[in-house]
Amino acid sequence: MTKPRFDPDDLPDSSERHDPAASYIDVGPEDDLPPDPLTGERAQGSPEPEPAAPAPVKSTRPPWWLIGFTLLIPLAVFSVWYLNWIGRPLSVATINEYLTSSNDKDVYHALVQIAIQAQNAAEEAKGAQLRLEQGYRGKLDKLKAEHSGDEFNRARAELDEQRRQSARNIEEQHNKFYADLELTFESVLAFSANSQSRAPALVEAACGALGVMNRSQRFREPARRELYRLMNLENKVIRRAAACNLANFGDRSGRDIVLEMLDDPDAAARGNAAIALSRIGLQTDAQRLKQLSEKDPDPKVREFAYMGYAALSGNVD
């Protein structure tokens, strides 16, 4: 059999050749695809891939429990300090409870609080009385400038009555506070009477609490006798504390001890002695206090000494 002859001239020119790529439909992403001949549904193009979700950023904020714990640290430190602070005020019931405690810190806290509260109440009453007198003098001067004759006398009588009423209110308020504090005095006397084995610092603080009983009709004499007993003990610190607090009763039995304290190198001892001498009330001690007010190296001691000198001599230089 004869093979057909292949003639290269029978091939189309390159310009007439069929482009294989022309048999494919160029469908852009926005063009619709032809329907499926079987189902009649129009095919959809491949969906564009969704952008990848960003990786979560790790928070640098500390956890809430760490924040809370950090805030609790200063609160805990303050609470510990406040609960151990001697200046923390105590109620009458708490003072009585602490005075029977076996914890020396609690006992000391109670004894010191009695003296502090009594002193603060006395100073508050004294300040209120001073403000009352200052206000009275100012109003009286105004009355003198605006009124005369019978009109002035009537206005002054009314002002004097207001002054007396205000003074009574101040006194009643102070007495009410002192009556509440008086509920602790029996516990103080019981502690002091059984303080032979307790630390000297506690007995010294008890002397301060006994010294504020000078205004009490019921406890004044028992407190004075207890201070006299303590003044005759061998411990120097207790003897001095008892002698200085006996001066609150006007008792002069500890005067020699107080005079000895004026030459003590401790400024606190000299200051307490100056205050005690002014309360003992002997005018013969005025000159000694004047010398102390002029020559003592400590300014606080000089202040106490001068106040004592002015009280005893009635002179204010």
Secondary structure as UniProt FT lines:
FT   HELIX           8..10
FT   TURN            14..16
FT   HELIX           20..23
FT   TURN            29..30
FT   TURN            37..39
FT   HELIX           64..83
FT   TURN            86..87
FT   HELIX           92..99
FT   HELIX           104..146
FT   HELIX           149..181
FT   HELIX           182..184
FT   HELIX           185..193
FT   TURN            196..197
FT   HELIX           200..211
FT   HELIX           212..215
FT   TURN            217..219
FT   HELIX           220..231
FT   HELIX           236..246
FT   HELIX           247..249
FT   TURN            253..254
FT   HELIX           255..261
FT   TURN            262..263
FT   HELIX           267..280
FT   HELIX           283..285
FT   HELIX           286..295
FT   HELIX           299..313
//
